[in-house]
Amino acid sequence: MSGPASERSARALPELPAGWRVIRTTGPLGFVTRARLERADGSQAEWTSRRHRKRLGLGPPLEDPAYTRTGRKARGRPSRMSWWLAALFGVGALCFAIGSLPLFFDHAAPGIVATTFFVGSILFTTAAYLQYHETLTAPGGVQTGSRPPRRRPLRGAPGRIDWWATAVQLVGTVLFNVSTFAATQDDLGLVQERRLIWGPDLAGSVCFLIAS
């Protein structure tokens, strides 16, 4: 790859070490989610936005023998952050699943059912924030040892698709906090329900669809 397209791809990636070059990039809507790189010594490596965010380092090209027959390279143990993300999203989803069971909401008090959804939404928001924080603190260069750039939480990294996905998802979880907390109140009128429960619920659902 050479010329303006190669330069744009290089700018979309984290900083490359001296002597490295971009061979090929892929990704939707002009974002780069996967790139094949050539090191200064001529060997090749694969960069992916997810591996970068998770600090898993570079992977070899798919035809490299280090990959398994399924085309995936064996990975190490998940980081502590990944465990927390999995646990918080998992328990939050469990709260939503329990709250939706007829056996539960037919026999539990409405306030308890609403509180179950609210607790699940708080867990979701906590996990979504950790995921967003993960994108902000990702290394500044393609190698995991490089320092993360200083980013303001509200500015973030708009050139990366994982930043957009996690930021939009975080907004959606906050909207679910609003709607599920409002649902715990039993003195709301019809207009208040539409504004505080159904409005944020609809907007939060749209955010989740966009992030996905």
GUKOLTI-419327 format. One record per atom (N, C-alpha, C): residue in three letters; x, y, z. Coordinates in steps of 0.2 Angstrom, whole numbers, plus 5000, padded with zeros to 4 digits. Atoms other than C-alpha are relative to their C-alpha. Layout:
<rs>
alaXYZ ...
</rs>
This chain:
<rs>
met500449945000 met500050005000 met500450065000 ser499649945001 ser500750174995 ser499550064999 gly500449945002 gly500150354992 gly499650025006 pro500549974995 pro498750455001 pro499749955004 ala500450054996 ala497750295006 ala500549975005 ser499650034995 ser499250225015 ser500250055005 glu499949954995 glu499550395024 glu499450015004 arg500649994996 arg497750405029 arg500049945005 ser500050064996 ser497850225036 ser500550005006 ala499549994995 ala499450265045 ala499850055006 arg500249954996 arg498650415053 arg499449975005 ala500550034996 ala497150305059 ala500249955005 leu499750054995 leu498250185068 leu500450045005 pro499549974995 pro499250215084 pro500750014997 glu499349985003 glu501050275081 glu500449944999 leu499650065002 leu502150155072 leu500750015002 pro499349994999 pro503950125077 pro500450024994 ala499649985005 ala505350195066 ala500149944995 gly499850055005 gly505550095050 gly499449954998 trp500650055001 trp503750005051 trp499650044994 arg500449975005 arg502550025037 arg499349965000 val500750035000 val500649985034 val500049974993 ile500150045006 ile500349845021 ile499350014998 arg500750005001 arg498449835022 arg499650015006 thr500549994995 thr497049895032 thr499349984998 thr500750015001 thr495249845034 thr499650035006 gly500449974995 gly493749915044 gly499450044996 pro500649975003 pro492049995041 pro500050075001 leu500249935000 leu491550175037 leu500750045001 gly499449965000 gly493350235035 gly500449985007 phe499650024994 phe493950165053 phe500449944998 val499550065001 val495350045054 val499949955006 thr500150054995 thr494949885064 thr500549955000 arg499550055001 arg496349775057 arg500550024995 ala499449985005 ala498049805049 ala500549955000 arg499450045001 arg499449715042 arg500650045000 leu499449955000 leu501149795046 leu500649964999 glu499450035001 glu502849765041 glu500550035004 arg499549974995 arg504249785054 arg500650024996 ala499449985003 ala505949865050 ala500449944997 asp499650055002 asp506749695048 asp499649964995 gly500350035005 gly505449645035 gly499549955002 ser500650054997 ser504349525046 ser499450045001 gln500649975000 gln502549555047 gln499649985006 ala500450004994 ala501249575061 ala499350024999 glu500749985001 glu499449595063 glu499850045006 trp500349964995 trp498649735073 trp499250004999 thr500750005000 thr496849735078 thr499850055006 ser500249954995 ser495849875088 ser499849965006 arg500250034994 arg495249745100 arg500649985004 arg499450024997 arg496949675104 arg500450065003 his499649944997 his497649845106 his499650035006 arg500449974994 arg496249905118 arg500149955006 lys499950054995 lys496549745128 lys500749995002 arg499250014999 arg498449765128 arg500249934999 leu499850075002 leu498649595120 leu500650004995 gly499450005005 gly500049655108 gly499849984993 leu500150025007 leu500249615090 leu499949934999 gly500150075002 gly499749455082 gly500449994993 pro499750025007 pro500649365067 pro499450004995 pro500550005005 pro499749365050 pro499749935001 leu500450054999 leu498449235049 leu500349934997 glu499750065003 glu499449115038 glu500649985004 asp499550024995 asp500749105052 asp499949945003 pro500150064997 pro500948935059 pro499850015008 ala500249994993 ala500649005077 ala499350005001 tyr500750004999 tyr498849015073 tyr499749934999 thr500350075000 thr497748865075 thr499649994994 arg500450015006 arg496648785062 arg499450044999 thr500649965001 thr495248895066 thr500250074998 gly499849945002 gly496249045061 gly500150055006 arg500049954994 arg496349115079 arg500749985004 lys499450024996 lys497949125089 lys499849995008 ala500250014993 ala497949055107 ala500250065004 arg499949944996 arg497849195119 arg500149985007 gly499850014993 gly498449215137 gly499450015004 arg500549994996 arg497449235152 arg499750075000 pro500349935001 pro496249385152 pro500250045006 ser499749964995 ser496749535162 ser499550015005 arg500549984995 arg495949595178 arg499450044998 met500649965002 met494949725169 met499549964996 ser500550045004 ser494249595157 ser499649965005 trp500550044995 trp493649485172 trp499550055003 trp500549954997 trp492849645180 trp499450014994 leu500549985005 leu491949685163 leu499649944999 ala500450065001 ala491349505161 ala499549995006 ala500450014994 ala490749495179 ala499450055000 leu500549944999 leu489849665179 leu499549994994 phe500550015005 phe489049635162 phe499649945001 gly500450064999 gly488549465166 gly499550005006 val500550004995 val487749495183 val499550054999 gly500549955002 gly486949655176 gly499449974996 ala500550045005 ala486149545162 ala499649955004 leu500450054996 leu485649415175 leu499450045004 cys500649964996 cys484649555185 cys499550014995 phe500549985005 phe483749605169 phe499649934998 ala500450075002 ala483349415165 ala499649985006 ile500450024994 ile482749385183 ile499450045000 gly500649955000 gly481649545182 gly499549984995 ser500550015006 ser480849485166 ser499649935001 leu500350074999 leu480349305173 leu499350015003 pro500749994997 pro478449295175 pro500049975007 leu500050034993 leu478849185191 leu500250055005 phe499749954996 phe479749335198 phe499550065001 phe500349945000 phe478749485193 phe499249995002 asp500750014998 asp477049395196 asp499949995007 his500150024993 his477449355214 his500450065004 ala499749954997 ala478649495219 ala499750075000 ala500349935000 ala478149675224 ala500350044994 pro499849965005 pro478249795210 pro500650045001 gly499449974999 gly479549895219 gly500649965000 ile499550055000 ile480649745221 ile500249994993 val499850025008 val480549705202 val500350064997 ala499749945003 ala480949885198 ala500750015002 thr499349994997 thr482449895210 thr500449954997 thr499650055003 thr483049735202 thr500350024993 phe499849975006 phe483149815185 phe500550065001 phe499549944999 phe483949975192 phe500749985002 val499350024998 val485349875201 val500349974994 gly499750035006 gly485649785184 gly500250064996 ser499849945004 ser485749955175 ser500650035003 ile499449974997 ile487050015188 ile500649964998 leu499550045002 leu488049865185 leu500250014993 phe499949995007 phe487949895166 phe500450064999 thr499749935001 thr488450075168 thr500849995002 thr499350014997 thr489950025179 thr500549964995 ala499650045005 ala490549895166 ala500150054994 ala499949965006 ala490250015151 ala500550065001 tyr499549954999 tyr491250155160 tyr500749975000 leu499350045000 leu492750025163 leu500249994992 gln499850015007 gln492649985144 gln500250064997 tyr499849945003 tyr492650165139 tyr500750025003 his499349984997 his494150195151 his500549964997 glu499550055003 glu495050045143 glu500250034993 thr499849975006 thr494950135126 thr500450075001 leu499649934998 leu495650305134 leu500749985002 thr499450024997 thr497050215142 thr500449954995 ala499750055004 ala497550105127 ala500750034998 pro499449975001 pro499350125122 pro500050054994 gly500049955005 gly499850265111 gly500349984993 gly499750035006 gly500850155099 gly499849934999 val500250065001 val500549995091 val500249945005 gln499750054995 gln501649905104 gln499750015007 thr500350004993 thr500949865121 thr500450045005 gly499549964995 gly502449945130 gly500050074999 ser500149935001 ser502050115123 ser499650045005 arg500449974996 arg501350245134 arg499350024997 pro500649975002 pro499550295133 pro500050074999 pro500049925001 pro499250475126 pro499550035005 arg500449974995 arg498450595138 arg499450024996 arg500649995003 arg496650605133 arg499550035005 arg500549984996 arg495250705140 arg499449964999 pro500550055001 pro493750595144 pro499450034995 leu500549985004 leu492550705134 leu500250014993 arg499849995007 arg493650725119 arg500249934997 gly499950075002 gly494250545119 gly500549994994 ala499650025006 ala494950465103 ala499549994994 pro500550005005 pro493650505089 pro500249964994 gly499750035006 gly494750425076 gly499949925000 arg500050074999 arg494450255083 arg499349975001 ile500750025000 ile492850155081 ile499849975007 asp500150034993 asp493050065098 asp499850065005 trp500149944996 trp493050235106 trp499250024999 trp500749995002 trp491350275097 trp499549955003 ala500450054997 ala490650115102 ala499950005007 thr500050004993 thr491050115120 thr499750075003 ala500349944997 ala490550305122 ala499350004999 val500750015001 val488850275114 val499749955004 gln500350054996 gln488550125124 gln500050035007 leu500049974993 leu489050215140 leu499450055001 val500649955000 val487750355136 val499349965001 gly500650045000 gly486450215133 gly499949975007 thr500150034993 thr486750135150 thr499850065005 val500249954995 val486650305159 val499250014999 leu500749995002 leu484950325150 leu499649955003 phe500350064997 phe484450155157 phe500050015007 asn500049984993 asn484950215174 asn499450055002 val500549954999 val483750365172 val499349965000 ser500750035001 ser482250255166 ser499949955005 thr500250064995 thr482450105178 thr499950035007 phe500149974994 phe482650225193 phe499350045000 ala500749975000 ala481050325188 ala499549955001 ala500550054999 ala480150155187 ala499949985007 thr500150024993 thr480450125205 thr499650055004 gln500449954997 gln479450285209 gln499249984999 asp500750025002 asp477550245211 asp499550065000 asp500449945000 asp476950425211 asp500050044994 leu500049965006 leu477250475193 leu499450004996 gly500649995005 gly475950535181 gly500249974994 leu499950025007 leu475750485163 leu500550044997 val499549965004 val476750625156 val500749995003 gln499350024997 gln478150595169 gln500249934998 glu499850065003 glu478150415164 glu500350004993 arg499850005007 arg478350455146 arg500750045000 arg499449965000 arg479750585150 arg500549965003 leu499550034996 leu480650485163 leu500249934999 ile500050075001 ile480350305159 ile500149984993 trp500050025007 trp479950275141 trp500450044995 gly499649965004 gly480850415133 gly500749985001 pro499350024999 pro482550375141 pro500149924998 asp499950075002 asp482250185138 asp500049994993 leu499950005007 leu481950215120 leu500750024997 ala499449975002 ala483450325118 ala500649955002 gly499550044998 gly484550205128 gly500049934995 ser500050065005 ser483950055116 ser500350024994 val499749985006 val484450155101 val500850015001 cys499349994999 cys486150195108 cys500349935000 phe499750075000 phe486450005111 phe500049974993 leu500050035007 leu485949965093 leu500550034996 ile499449975003 ile487150095087 ile500749985002 ala499450034997 ala488550035098 ala500149934997 ser499950075002 ser488249855092 ser500250004993 
</rs>
